[in-house]
Amino acid sequence: MTRDAFGERRIIAHVDMDAFFVSVEEALNPKLKGKPVIVGGDPDGRGVVASASYKAREYGVSSAMPLAKSRRLCPKGIFIRGSHHVYAEFSRRIMEILADFTPAMSPVSVDEAYLDFTGCLRVHRADPVTIAQRIHDRIMEEVGVPASIGIASNRMTAKIAANLAKPNGILYVRPGCEARFLSPLPIGMIPGVGPVSEKVYREMGIRLIGDLARFSPGALETVLGSRAEALAARAKGARDKEAPERDEAKSIGREITYAVDTSDPETMEATLSYLSESVARRLRKAGLSFGRVTLKLRYENFNTYTRSRMVDPPATDARAVYRVARKLMRALYNRKARVRLVGVTVSALVRPDRQIDLFGDAVAMARERLENGMDRARDRFGFESVLLARSYLHSHGRAERGGGANRKPSRPAPVSSSSWLS
């Protein structure tokens, strides 16, 4: 049984909104409820599905699927471009509700958060399930979107419980039952275990989470390296130094696919600026610095190339990301071919040991205050509410149109984007 430093039994809840973008659209337009709604953009474009209703999922539609494929699977689907400003506002309202239930609230994205109720049961005068029901009902009454909630003694188990509770449910894993709960579940349900990792596990004969317990630490370490002991501990529902609550991100990145392949360097530099701002914002929210920048270019023939460069000392701001990414692009770009996709990733992440420097660089301190102010505005009004001028060109100008410098289409063509934190 997991307890905190004071011997209190730990109680962690993972609150995850169901098909969040679709749920927001349904709250705004109740006529959409029960219909195959797909949020992402124009099905004739190159975009991907951002969110799909459960009715659309019955046809095989899933997040990150190309929109063109989703229309083939669900020809009667209702396609909505969506609005990040609206979703950000709904997210803000939800997080304010969650913060009312415990000061230990940790958002992890626009539609999910962890809540630590350790030591709070007396304050609420209720058991964990009753508290979760209150949270669920209040979000539905005040915001109008459904949530699924998992409760357990650690984050990983709570997250898996929330996934199993979908849609619109609550699942509580009682203390001491973590290993029995996790044991029969597929290994792919462990957060962070993707298709590639799952294939490696299956080749070892590990198909279920409980299968990890059959192997000695030495055998696991031979294949999985330093993560072996932590995974084995997590499979038993443990949380300790060998199985930390939250792994530090190994990389943070984002990439954008143009609606029309481009050969215009200024267009690509505007996109690099936009990506650099997005990545740097996520770095600041995570409290991390980066030591390496990687540029990714995919050409019209789908040939893909990457180049990386180290940064010393580690940095956090968008200017540093952009400067390195632009140098990499100028060295890598083949002017004879048009570009389909641009991506920027930062890695070699560290948590800086920050100290107050009374005689520090005034310009750097002013820039940091400016970026923090921009982040506050973005948290409230959406990422694109505040952009550098060159990034704005991507969002509203030439970069979004794609094509060459002399190309002037009648209206901006949409782009698709994806981001990750691994």
Buried (B, 14 or more C-beta within 10 A) or exposed (E): EBEEEEEEBBBBBBBBBBBBBBBBBBBEEEEBBEBBBBBBBBBEBBBBBBBBBBBBBEBEBEBEBBBBBBBEBBEEBBBBEBBBEBBBBBBEEBBEBBBEBBEBBBBBEBBBBBBBBBBBBEEBEBEBBEBBBBBBEBBBEEBBBBBBBBBBBBBBBBBBBBBBBBEBBBBBBEBEBBBEBBBEBEBBBBEEBEEEBBEEBBEBEBEBBBBBEEBEEEEBBEEBEEBBBBBBBBBBBBBEEBBEBEEEBEBBBBBBBBBBBBBBBBBBBBBBBBBBBBBBBBBBEBEBBBBBBBBBBBBBEEEEEEBBEEBEEBBBBBBBBBBBBBBBBEEEBEEEBBBBBBBBBBBBBEEEEEEEEEEEEEEEEEBBEEBEEBBEEBBEBBBBBBBBEBBBBBBEBBBBBBBBEEBEEEEBBBBBBBBEBE
